[in-house]
């Protein structure tokens, strides 16, 4: 019978950097100040009982950056597969002839707390050779959490604080681009769900052939203040629906198909999905997108939405 793991309750990681800059201020050949000494230190706390991730970054005296995430189920899920008895147990030592950066001393301390087990502390110099073998994997999980839940709220959203209220008489103009070209063309629409980054079908040319374009700007304007004459502007035919609920099964089912990926930074790429890999242990996945120019690697957390270009 497989022995049950000892669940981790709390992990605290501290990294301390002491730095010295020789002869910090010089006037030609004359040193006019002593060596400059400064300290930078980080602390990361993952707490099952508090259901939080906390990160502190101290930059010189009196300058501290901190962030705290309260994530009820996520913290438990993140820690459930870690055994407190073996986590960060295996670590190495830097070779005797290793060359460290002059004037820099970087050390770490990791503390693991679990019910029914004495608190365990691991220490060393903050380098690959002296860190625990599974440290990078754990930190990548934290990075993934930060990327998944990081958000700029309404305080910083110009779409709210710099956008006047729309009136019923306002017209909706959209500036679009074709195939990533810099020139923009304006179309009108009644569909207020269309937004920047969406793919739309628009009429082009004298024969009004249906063509895909990407919306790069959405404008509400009065009839006497339009970016392109109302008598000449054409109307968007429709918006191409996208998929925002990205799952491993969805991506695996799209392998071999032509898709458009819109990333979290709103950059978009079109190509054939291939080389899908699912990591069951970390519950994440990765794949490649073969475009006309290159085969681009994607992780699940980088994707904002997907459009299927062909069945």
N, C-alpha and C positions, 0 to 999 in steps of 0.2 A: 504493500500500500504506500502510495506516494506521501511523503511527509509534508505537512502544511508549512507554508512559508511564514516567517515572522514579519508582520506588516510594519513598515516604516511609518512612524508618526510625524517625524520632523527631520528635515535636513537643513543644516546651516553651512554655507560655504563662504569663507572669507578669503580675500586675496589682497595682499598688502604690497605696495611698490614704494620703495625708498630710492630716490634718485639724487645724484650729485652731478652738477655741471661745473667742471673745473674753470676757474677764472671767468665767472659769468659775465662780467663787464670789463672790457679792455679798451684802452685808449692807445692805439698804435701798438707799441711794444710794452707799454706799461699797464699792469693789472691795477684797476682802480676799485676792485671789490673782491671779497673773498668768494670761495666756492658757493654756488647756489644749491641749497638742499631743499627738496620738496617731497611730499608724500601724497600718493593717490591710493585709495583703497575702495574695494567693492565688497558688498555683502548680499547674498541671496538666501532667502528663507522660504522653504516650502513646508507648509504646516497642514497636516491632515485634519486635526481637530478644529483649527480656526478656518479651514477651507480657503487658505490664502496662499498667494505667491507675493513675496515682497522683495524689492530690489533697491539697494542703496548704493549711490556712487558719489564718493567724496572727492572733490577737486580742490586741493589746497584748503587752507583753513577758512571756515565760514562759507564754503560753497558746497552744498549738498543737493544732489538730485535723488528723488525717491519716487517709487511707483508701487502701488498695491493693487492686486487683482483678487477679488473675492469670487471664487468660482466653485459653487457647491459640489456638483457631481464630478467636475473635471479633475479636481485635485485628487479625489479618491481614486478615480480611474487611472490617473497618472502614477500613483504610488502603489496600486494594488498588485502589480507584477514584480515589485522590487522586494527582495528578501533582505531584511536588515542584517542577517548574519553574514551574507556574502557580498553585499553591495560595497563597492570601492575597496574590497579586501586585497586585491592583487595590484601591487604597484612596484615600480622599478627604481633604479638609481641611475643618475647621470654618470657617464663614463668619467674616469679620473682626468682625462685630457680634454674634457668638454670646455668650450670657450663661451663664457657668458658675457653679456654686454657690460662694458666698463662703466662703473658708477651706478649700476642698477641692481638692486636686490629685490627680487620678487618671490614671495613665499605664500603658501596657502594653508588653510586649516579647514577641514571638513568634519562636522559633528553629526552623527546619526543617532537619533533617539527612537526607541521602540519599547512597547509595553513588555515587561518581563525580561528585559535585557539591559545590561549596563550600557550607559552611553559610551559610544565608541568615537574616537577622534583620530583622524589621519592628517599628517602634516608633511610638508616637503617644499621643495622649490617649484615654482609654477612654470613647469616646462613639461613637454610630452613624456620625457623619460621618467620623471618622478611623479607624475599624476597617476591616479588609478586607471587601469586599463579600460574600464567602462565609463570613465568620466565624460568623454566626448559624446557618447551616446545619450547620457542623461541630459547634458547641457543642450543638445539638439532638441530634446523633448521640450525643454523650457523655451527655447527660441521659437519652436513651433507654436507653443501656447501664446507667446507674446504676439506673434504675427497673426494668429487666428483671432485674438480678442482685442488687439490694439485698435483704437478708434479715436478719431477726433470728433467731439460732440458738437452740438448746435452752436456753442459759443464761437467756434472757429469756422463755421460753415457759411461761406459767402453767398451760397444759394438762398440763405435765409436773411442774413443781416444786410446784404447789399442788393437785395432783389425787391423791387416795389411790388405791391399787391396787384394781381391781375384783375381787370374788370371784364365784364361780359362782352363788351364791345371790342376788346383787344384781339388782334390777329396773331396767329402763331406762325412765325417764320423759322425755318431750320436751314442752317448752312451745312452743306454736305460736301464730302470729298469722294472722288472715285479712285479706287486702287492706291490710296496713299499719296496721291499727287497733292501738291501744295495749294493749287487753285481751288477756291471754294465757289459753290453755286447755291443759290437760295431757292427754296421751295416753300410752299405754304401747306398747312395741315389743320384739320379739326381734331386730330387725335392728341390729346394732352398727355397721354401715357408715353409718347415718344420722347426720348431724352438723349443727351450726349452719349456717344458710344454705341447707340443702337444702329443696326443695319436696316435700311429701308429700301423699298423698290420705288423708283421714280421714273417718269417718262423722259426720254432723251431724244433730241433731234426732231426733225420735221415729221418723222413717222412715229414719234412717241414710243420708241421701243423701250420695253421694261428693262431697267438696269439697276444693279445693286449699288448702293452708296452708303457711306458711314456718316452719321450725324456728328458734327464737331461743335455745333453751337445751336442753342435754342433761344429764341428771342420773342418776347411779348411786345407788341408795338401798336401804336395808334395808326389809323388809316392814313393820316397825313405825315407819318414819320416812319415809313417802311424802308428797309435796306435795298429793296428792288421793287420797281413799279408793280402795283397790284394788277394792272391790266396785262402785264407780260409774264407774271410769275406762274409756274405750273404747280400742280398739287401732288403731294406724296401719295402714291397709290396704296401702300400698306407697309406695316412694320413686320420684319421677320422675327418670329417669336424665338426666344432663347431659353436655355435651361440654366437655372441658377443653383438647383439642388444637386451638387456634384458628388457622386458616390463612386466607389470602386467598381460596382457592377455596371454603372452607366458607362464609365470610360472603357472598361473591358469590352462592352458591347459595341463601342464605336471604333475599335481597332480595325484598320483597313478602310475606314470611311474618311471622306473629306469633311473636315470640320473647321470652324473658326473659333479660336480661343481668345477671349478677352481677359486679360490679366488684372490683378488688383490695382496696378498702376494705370489701367485703361489702355495700355498698348495691346494691339491685337495681331494675331498671326493666323494664316490659313494654310492647311496642309493635310497630310494623311497621318492619322494616329497609328503608332506602332510601338513595339517593345514595351508593353504594359507589364509592370511588376507590382504585386501587392505584398506589403510587409505585414503579415498577420500579427506579429508580436507588438509592433508599434501602431497598428491600425492606420497605416498611411499607404500611399501608393505613388508611383512615378511612371512616366511614359515619355515617349518622344513624338515630335510632330515633324514629319518630313515636308518641308516647304520646297518651293522651287529653287531655293538657294542653299539650304542647310537643314540638318536634322537637329531640332532644338529640344533640349531636355526640360521637362516640367515636373514639379512636385505638386501634390494636391492642393496645398495651401496657397499656391501662386495663382490659382484660377478663380476668376470672378464669375464668368458665365461661358456657355458654349452654344454655338449655333451649328446645326447639322446642315451641311451644304448639299448632301446627296444621300439618298437611301441606299 
